[in-house]
């Protein structure tokens, strides 16, 4: 199983080599074995459109091979990466470009990417607002900033959170 959150992921990101291998595993190595099961699910459910996280290439590939349009749903702000941004994680992702191209070429596909996310030519959704990211944000084509993703009501499993601490006069920094 691939680590996707919690304390294990927090520890993983502190080890640059482990993180590099994890990213390669997620974006390249795990994909081929998952394409056929995702295709089978698409054939079973017969959706009109597939909403896929642009980092889960198996969904993008499967939808494309099944002839189903797909919309990218970005759960982070990586689609808004400023040109020229440079740090270790970005360099790790860029180092996978040739392997990523080969992976998609194996299926006859030539998609566009921003950072590590595949861009849908039809629709990409980012859960933020223009006011939050600034008027100079580099928004890709066919991409809409739709505001925060919030539940319509309480789910019942919300942990307590000291919201009052966010309004103590200090600047608030959002990290995604």
N, C-alpha and C positions, 0 to 999 in steps of 0.2 A: 504494500500500500504506500502511496505517495503522501508525504507529510504535507498537510494543507493549512495547519493553524496551530494555535495554542502554544504551550511552552516548548514543544519540540521544534516548531518553526522558529520561535524566538531564539533558541539555542543555535539552530542551523545558520541563521543569518549572521551570527557572530564569527563563523568560520568561513573565510572567503573561498577556500578550495571546496568545502562541502557545499556551499551555496552554488558555486559554479557547476558542480556535478548535478545538483538538484535541478537547476534551471534546464540544463541539457536533457536530463531525464524527463522532465515535464513537457518541454517544448518539442523535443525530437524523438527520444527513444520510446516513450510510452504511446506515441500516436499510432503507428501502424497496427498494433494489436487491437486497438479500440475502434478503428474505422468500420470494420464489418459489423460489429455489434450495434454501433450507432446507426449504420445504414439499415439494419434489420428493424430497429426501433422506429425509424422514419417510415419504412414500408408498412409496419404494423399500424402506426397511428395515423398515417397519411395526412400530415399537417399541410396547411396552405403556405406556411412560412415557418422557418426555424429561427428562434432567438438563441444566439450562441455567444458565449464569452469569447472574444477575439483571441484569447490566449489558449483556448482549448481547440487546437487545430483539427482534431478528429471530428468535431461537430461541423466545422466549416467545410472540411473535405467531404464528409458524408453527405451533407445537404447538397453540395455542388454536384457530386456524382449522381445523386438521386434526382437532380433537376428541380430541387425545391429552393426558392429564394431564401436567403438568410439575412437576418439583421444582427449586427454586432451590438452587444450589450456590455459596455465597459464598466466594471465594478471599481475602477481606480481612475486616476487622472493621467495615465500614461499616454493616452491619445493626444494629450495637450502638451507633450514634451517640447520645450523650446528648442529651436535649432541650435546645434553646437553644445548641448548639455553633455557633460563628460564626468563620469565617475565610474567606479569599478563595476557596478551592476550593469550599467549601460554598455560598457566595454564587453562584458561577458555575453550579453545578448547579441551585440553586433558581431562577436566572434562566431556566432552560430549561423550567420546569414547564408553561407554557402550550403551548409547542411539543410537549412530550412528550405532554401530554393530547391535543392535536390529532392527533399521530401515531397514538396508540392508538385514538382515536375513528374515524379513517379505516378501521380494521379492525373497528369495532363493539365495542371492548374498553374497560373502565374498571378497570384494575388499581390496586392500592395500591403505594406506593413507600416506601422508607426511604433517605434520601440519594439516591443515583442507582440503587439496585437495586430491581428489580421484585420484589414479594413473591408467592410462590406461596401460594394459599389452602390448599394441601394439605400441603406440606413444604418447609422451608428448612433447609439444613445449613450450619453455620459450623464451621470447623476450629479450635476452641478449647475450653476447659473453663470451667465456672463458677468454679473456683478462680483461673484466670488472669485473667478479666475482672471478678471481684468479684460479690458477691451483689446489688449495686445496679444491675447492668447491665440496660438496657432491652431485653429480648428480645421480638421481635415474635411474634404468634400463629403457631402451626404451625412454630415454629423450634426446632431442636435443636442444642445444642452437643455435637459428637461427638468432640472431642479433635483432636490434630494429625494431619495427613495425612503419613504416613511410609511409605516402601516396606517391603515385607515382608523384603527382603534387599538386598544391594548390587546396583546396576545394572551396575557395572563402569566407569562413566564419571565417578565422583565425583572432583572436584578435591581436592587436599590442603587441609585447613583446620586452623588451630591451635586446636583445641577447648580446650586447656589455658588459653588466654588468657581464656576466659569465666569461669574460676574463680579470679580474682585478688583476691577480697574486695570488689570494687566492685559497686554495684548494676547489674543487667542491665536494659536498656531494650529493649523489643520495639517495632519500628516496622513498621506494615503499610501 
